[in-house]
Every structure is written in C-alpha cells, then in structure tokens.
Amino acid sequence: MILSPPFLPARTSQSETAWLDAAMAQPTSRLSNTNAAEGSFPLSLRLGWHNGIHIQAPQAAGAYLPVRAVADGTVVFVHPPTAPNNDVNHALNYNPFNGGTPSPAWTSDGFVVIAHKGEIGAAGTVATEFVYYSACMHLGSLANHPRTRQPLKAGDAVFRKDALGTPGQIYGHDGQIHFEICCDEANLEKLTTRQRNWADPLAPQPPTANGRTDAVFGSLYIYLPAGTPTRASQPTSHLRSAVHAGGAASAATDFFLPDTLRAAQWVQITYEHGSAILASCDRLGAPIGQPRNDSRYDYITVATMRPGASQSFEYDLSAVANDRHGALDAATQALSSPSGWYELLRFGRNLGPDALPANAAHWRKVVTPDGGLWVDLNAPGTFKFSDADFLAITGWNCFDDDPTPTDQRCDSLRMKTLIRDPDRTNDRRMERAQLARRLGEPEVRNKLRRTICKFPSEWDQKDVEKRYGWLETEDFKSTDDDATGAQKWERFVKHAKAVTFTNLPDAFLKADWRFHPREFVGHMRQCGWLSRSEMEQIYGNHTRPKDKPSILLAIEKYQTPFNRMTEKYLLNTRKRLPHILGQGATESDFLRVMQETAMSGSAVNGEVHGVVGAINSQSTVDESRFGHWWGLNPNERVDWYNSKKFSSTGVLIASSYNWRMGNLGDPDAQKFRGRGFKQLTGRDNYVQYWVYRGWLAAASFDAHWWSDPQYTAKNPSGMRKIPGVVDNPQVVGTLPYNCMDAGGWYMTFQRSAVIRTMDGDMDYLAVSPGDQAQEMGISKAVTRAINGGENGWDQRLVNTRAAKKILLDQ
C-alpha cells in the first residue's frame, strides 16, 4: 500500500516522523476555549465532532505547495471554489472570532473527494482489500487532470501525487485545507479486523489467539502471560524444557514456578535500520523501564561472527536463525529448518511452510519489572500480533456510543471519559466546558490520535439546523446584555449551508468511521505490500509496449509471493524496495523469466552433447550413462535442464559456470543454472538454500567440497569430499513461492551486507549531482553483491529509478 500526505515538502535526511509532521502540520492558531489547534480531530470547537484536521500548507520558494492525491483512486465528488470577495454579508465571509461583528474572513469551498482501494496483504491468494475515502476541503483552486488536461470531475482516475488544487482559506487564514480519512463499517473490519469493538483501557481482556496473518507490518507485539519462562542469563538450549511446557503458574494463588514472570506484560519488537528495539509495557500499556537495542553478541557466539559484522541484530537475523538450527542434534534438525527459525525471530511465530520444532523457544532479552531477563516469547499462552492488528494496547479504540448520532455534538461517554481530568477530586471534570479545555493538553491530543470514531459528515447539507441545533441554545442564546443571539445563529446557519453540499455520494456519507488523518497516513505507510495495480505501474509502464501484456500476466502470478518475500525478509522499506524491484527487473526480465536461458557459443564436450541428444529424443535420461555427471533422478523431466524445451540445437548454459560455485563441470552449470527472482546460480547456492528450507541435511555433504584437490583437478570421481546433492533444482524456477523466497534468502543470508548498502541510499529522489553520485555508487555496490560483477548495471539503475518514482514521495 503506497500512501503519502496531501502535501509533499522536500525531504532530505530528516526522519519519517519529522517529515510527516512538517507535511501535515496543523495551524499555529489555537481555539480560545481549549488551546487546541484549530480544526483538531475528532473534537474541535465547543466539543463538537470534527471529521478531520486542518493543515497549514508548507511553502517552497515563497509559494504554498499544491494539494495532492494521497493514494491512487477515483474522484467521486468535485465542487469548484467560489471566487473570494470582501462582502461581509457573504456566507463564506463568516468570522467566528470577532465577537459577533460581521467582517471579512473568507473560507474557501473547493472540495474534492476520492475513493481509494487499498491492499494490505492476502489470505492465501485472495487479496485483503478495503475501500476508504480521502476528502480535501477549502481548496482555493482546482487543478486540471494531469492526463486529460481538463478540469477534475467525478469519475476521473487519479494517481498518488497527482495535483488536486491549491490550498485556500479557512476563516481568513491563508494556505489551509481540511483533510480527512473515512470508511464504512464493513471496510473498517477489513482494515482493522476489530469489528468496531471498544476495549476498556482500564480493564483490558487478555488475548486468546494470535493476530492476523493476511497482513503483517510495522512492529511486533507479543503478549506474555504470568508464568512465562524466564532466565537470568542466556539459555544454552533453544528448545522448551518439559518443566515449562505448561502453564503451572497461578495468579489467583500467587504461586509461580521459579524463573517465571509474576505479572502479565507485553513486548514490542521494532526492526528498523538494522536495529531490533525491544520495549515493554504492562497489561494497561504503561511502559516498563527503557527500551533496549539488541546486540548480536547476545545471540551469536563469537566463533560464528563474520569478520567486520555489525552489532545490529536485524542485519544478523539470518546468522541467528542458522545458529539456532545448527545447535540442534541431528534428530531434531530433521524437524527443523533455518527458515522456520528465521520466521520465529522475524514474526514471533512461523508464518511460512517450513519446519520448526514444536517445542521451539524464542529467547530474547527483554525488560521486566524485575529488570532485564531472558524470556521465552514463544512459550504456551503467549500470543503474537503486529501493527496490522490495530491493538488496543497501542491506543487504538473505536467509539460509536454517542446517544445522539444525528448531530455534531459529542455526547459519547467513552470519549468524555478518555479526555477528562484524571484528578478524581475534580467533581466537575465531566462538564463540557472543562472537557473542552482538556483538548489542548498534550497527553489528551496524543490519546485522540488513535481514536476511530463514528459520527455524521459535517459536509452533508441535509438537516444542518438539526445537526447544529445545540449551538443555537448553548452558544447563540440571547441574554439581557446581548440580544443578537438570533442574528448570530442565522449567520452561522447561512455559513454552514454555504460549506455543505446536497449531492454528496451516498457511499461517502455512509463512510462514517473516521481516522485521525496524520495517524492513519503514518501508520499505514508501514505497510509495504504492493497491490497488483501498483506493481503494474512500476513494471508495466517502463518497458516496450509489446512486452506489457506478458509482464501483466507475470505480475498476476507473482504479486503475492513477491510481497510475502519482501515482508518476510524486511525488504519492503522505502530504501530497500526500489533496489529489490530494480535489480529483480533485470534478473528476471520483469518477472517473466524464472529460469536462465542458454547462451550461444557455450563450450561443451561430447559427453554433454550426448545428454542433449537424449534430451531431444526422450523425456528422461539414462542415469546409468550420465548419472555420475548429472546426478539425475531417472524420472526427472529433462526439460528442467535443457535451455529450450526439446531444443534441436543442443546448446547449454555457458561453460563459464563450470567448476565454479561448487559446480562439477558443464552438466552442473546446466543443472544449477540461474533460477528464481534473483537467479539463484550454482550447486553451492542451491545446496545452501535446500538446507535453509529444511529439504537437505547439512550433515549429508562436506562443506567447501570444492577445496578437494580432485575438484581443482576437475576429476569428480576421485573426490574424497562429498558434494551436496539436489535432485530437484527446478522447484526454484517453477513454484512461485520458491522463486521469490530464494531471492530474498540469497540477499539476506548469502549477501546480507547488501542490505546495509541499500540502507545507505536516500529515501527521496536524487536530484543534486552529489545525491545522484551517491545513488549510482550504491546501485553499483548492490549490483556487484547480487550479480558478482556489474553486468547490466546501467539498466539496473534505470529500473531502480523507475521504481523510486512510483514508491517515493517526490
């Protein structure tokens, strides 16, 4: 899901949070009775519901930046703005800040509503989609459609970053817009899986099952019940002991086994920029101690460290996974795989198809009330989630308990309880005036960011007087000293009707569940899942037109496995994903080639030609004649090895692969040709990948068999060291999951330094000569790590830049 804010200020080295705050900054002016920013969410002036937030537009070269579409979508409503004037009686010159005296304070009425279809994951092969709306109000002008050059209209398709118009005025304040995000109830459930339930923050219910698996993004959250096993020092075994196999602890009796947690808590794991940051909180969400940054020294013996390796745990997840699998005895290894251990470390659970012992322990050093302890995060009774679950423990909550849902006044008891003064001695803390003043408190504003609230749209002109009738009696009531209340009410109603509409789409009005826009954008930008449409923009629009149909078919086949791969190996960040896509476009010809084709002029010997002769005449090869070369299973289909199925040329893969990468001559060069998204090549790489997936025992072959003197002499029959045997290498090129997973494994396990290299890139488009030089240097380094040289580097850079234009924000 590619999402951005409605303004795109220049981005340099600032953090994601700082950039989003600058892009969606609220006005500096404050509401007089609350000290909250004008146009706050979900409550604003007089404790009234407010759809979204007001944003002060950033400037560049003295001009306000244009308002842009935050995601791909379809325009469903457009209202061109009225030209400003100074007529104090004009409904759009309403001024609520002048004590009731009419004066010019223009409010722009340009309005654009866009329906978006987001994709955040998949259940099996079925995409997890949801529909939501973005609305930009108070536009000062509307842009023409960037492709038709005609004024924007309902039905127009827009892409993310397309200009919608310019910011207008709100009550005379220049360069401001109102921005909102909303969806209906059915799509709320698709997005959050919460089923609009409210969770009591003072009495949270412990989870009883793991979170969703169709979508996983952002931080991980692991619930640890009382009685979870702990250790004071790093455990030597990564299998759960029998004494801790069941929940013997009892909070009711205050009996706990030694070395167990005495109180339930949560652990948050955040992988980013090479680090693994672990933070803890109690069952109510209150922090426990200070977060800690994992060091690989805590998990890997010094003997297994690679020279020059960093101490950043995320970069070394692969080494940790290999270490934990390798520490098992041979019998348990048969029930295990490094891939399974990697997923346990990465997701807190094994989401993939590869083996993991049933009693696998996930020991990590975490902060507890008793200090830093090693805790088994995979013990019975623990449950795992991610930011895709919109957990209540992280502040997300739904509010739909307003007893008067047809007006704009907040009467939600749950909302009032959330923002009230925590001082219980304040017997007036639930009064509306005191609640309104609380809206300016930083801790209250922070709580409100993750509220998801149901209330009617303020842009619906129907029943304006009814929806705002409470203002007539509370704020515009005439007194002995002020007899102008009726006039104030009349001016307000006139203004409210001028900024509302009678013909809004029904689906938009039914989308009455509303998010804090800044929080929604920031939260969902963690989801690196690419929809089919987004992949088509990246791969389908930057090639020859005649190639597009075949590329679109390839995207349809590989989209979900590709996303699973980037999700699993933490490759879907804004710095890494463009390189993954750019390099993969060259390696796999835009997903169309998952098996390397033959190269003309290959040097082959007569015996290999004999094998090719068998290939051309039958579908199996006589292993008795050629098995010592090919290591074939008699029932294998030979077109898995032949470059062109039933080719008459008999040309094999270039002999530059023979006696390299563990290959035993030309036949291995053919058998272990490049396959998959990153063209896994060579017997050694295949053998290592087979071990990683749990398909081959490491004890079945000798490591570094190519160091055997007879290998150097090109005499395989005389070798004492036993090479690894892979009889079915074709599965890397024929099964979509394997095609993608092998590419992720190769970069993460075999070329892990390449991830550090990608992280040195900019997460914005390189424009200056210095940035472009840095970008080219990084692209070359990534190419060398993946390709072994710089073959096709210029095209790889072109493909990477094409991906950046779609994925990044400028």
C-alpha positions, 0 to 999 in steps of 0.5 A: 500500500503506497500512501503519502500526505496531501502535501509533499515538502522536500525531504532530505535526511530528516526522519519519517516522523519529522517529515510527516509532521512538517507535511501535515502540520496543523495551524499555529492558531489555537481555539480560545476555549481549549488551546487546541489547534484549530480544526483538531480531530475528532473534537474541535470547537465547543466539543463538537465532532470534527471529521478531520484536521486542518493543515497549514500548507508548507511553502517552497520558494515563497509559494504554498505547495499544491494539494495532492492525491494521497493514494491512487483512486477515483474522484467521486465528488468535485465542487469548484471554489467560489471566487473570494470577495470582501462582502461581509454579508457573504456566507463564506465571509463568516468570522467566528472570532470577532465577537459577533461583528460581521467582517471579512474572513473568507473560507474557501469551498473547493472540495474534492473527494476520492475513493481509494482501494487499498491492499494490505496483504492476502489470505492465501491468494485472495487479496485483503482489500478495503475501500476508504475515502480521502476528502480535501476541503477549502481548496482555493483552486482546482487543478486540471487532470494531469492526463486529460488536461481538463478540469477534475470531475467525478469519475476521473482516475487519479494517481498518488501525487497527482495535483488536486488544487491549491490550498485556500482559506479557512476563516481568513487564514491563508494556505489551509485545507481540511483533510480527512480519512473515512470508511464504512463499517464493513471496510473498517473490519477489513482494515482493522479486523476489530469489528468496531469493538471498544476495549476498556483501557482500564480493564483490558481482556487478555488475548486468546489467539494470535493476530492476523496473518493476511497482513503483517507490518510495522512492529511486533507485539507479543503478549506474555502471560504470568508464568512465562519462562524466564532466565537470568542469563542466556539459555544454552538450549533453544528448545522448551524444557518439559518443566515449562511446557505448561502453564503451572503458574497461578495468579489467583494463588500467587504461586509461580514456578521459579524463573517465571514472570509474576505479572502479565506484560507485553513486548514490542519488537521494532526492526528498523535500520538494522536495529531490533528495539525491544520495549515493554509495557504492562497489561494497561500499556504503561511502559516498563523501564527503557527500551533496549537495542539488541546486540548480536553478541547476545545471540551469536557466539563469537566463533560464528561472527563474520569478520567486520559484522555489525552489532545490529541484530536485524542485519544478523537475523539470518546468522541467528536463525542458522545458529539456532538450527545448527545447535540442534542434534541431528534428530531434531534438525530433521524437524527443523529448518533455518527458515522456520527459525528465521520466521520465529525471530522475524514474526514471533511465530512461523508464518511460512511452510517450513519446519520448526520444532514444536517445542521451539523457544524464542529467547530474547532479552527483554525488560521486566519489572524485575529488570532485564531477563531472558524470556521465552516469547514463544512459550504456551499462552503467549500470543503474537500480533503486529501493527496490522492488528490495530491493538488496543494496547497501542491506543487504538479504540473505536467509539460509536456510543454517542446517544445522539448520532444525528448531530455534531455534538459529542455526547459519547461517554467513552470519549468524555471519559478518555479526555477528562481530568484524571484528578478524581477530586475534580467533581466537575471534570465531566462538564463540557466546558472543562472537557473542552479545555482538556483538548489542548493538553498534550497527553489528551491530543496524543490519546485522540490520535488513535481514536476511530470514531463514528459520527455524521459528515459535517459536509452533508447539507441535509438537516444542518439546523438539526445537526447544529441545533445545540449551538443555537441554545448553548452558544447563540442564546440571547441574554439581557446584555446581548440580544443578537443571539438570533442574528448570530445563529442565522449567520452561522446557519447561512455559513454552514449551508454555504460549506455543505453540499446536497449531492454528496455520494451516498457511499461517502456519507455512509463512510462514517468511521473516521481516522485521525488523518496524520495517524492513519497516513503514518501508520499505514505507510508501514505497510509495504505490500504492493497491490497488483495495480501498483506493481503494474505501474512500476513494471508495466509502464517502463518497458516496450509496449509489446512486452506489457501484456506478458509482464501483466500476466507475470505480475498476476502470478507473482504479486503475492509471493513477491510481497510475502518475500519482501515482508518476510525478509524486511525488504519492503522499506522505502530504501530497500524496495526500489533496489529489490524491484530494480535489480529483480527487473533485470534478473528476471526480465520483469518477472517473466523469466524464472529460469536462465536461458542458454547462451550461444557459443557455450563450450561443451564436450561430447559427453554433454552433447550426448545428454542433449541428444537424449534430451531431444529424443526422450523425456528422461535420461539414462542415469546409468550413462550420465548419472555420475555427471548429472546426478539425475533422478531417472524420472526427472523431466529433462526439460528442467535442464535443457535451455529450450524445451526439446531444443534441436540445437543442443546448446547449454548454459555457458561453460563459464559456470563450470567448476565454479560455485561448487559446480562439477563441470558443464552438466552442473552449470546446466543443472544449477543454472540461474533460477528464481527472482534473483537467479539463484546460480550454482550447486553451492547456492542451491545446496545452501538454500535446500538446507535453509528450507529444511529439504537437505541435511547439512550433515549429508555433504562436506562443506567447501567440497570444492577445496578437494584437490580432485575438484581443482583437478576437475576429476569428480570421481576421485573426490574424497569430499562429498558434494551436496546433492539436489535432485530437484533444482527446478522447484526454484524456477517453477513454484512461485513461492520458491522463486521469490523466497530464494531471492530474498534468502540469497540477499539476506543470508548469502549477501546480507551486507547488501542490505546495509548498502541499500540502507545507505541510499536516500529515501527521496529522489536524487536530484543534486549531482552529489545525491545522484553520485551517491545513488549510482555508487550504491546501485553499483555496490548492490549490483556487484553483491547480487550479480558478482560483477556489474553486468547490466548495471546501467539498466539496473539503475534505470529500473531502480529509478523507475521504481523510486518514482512510483514508491517515493514521495517526490 
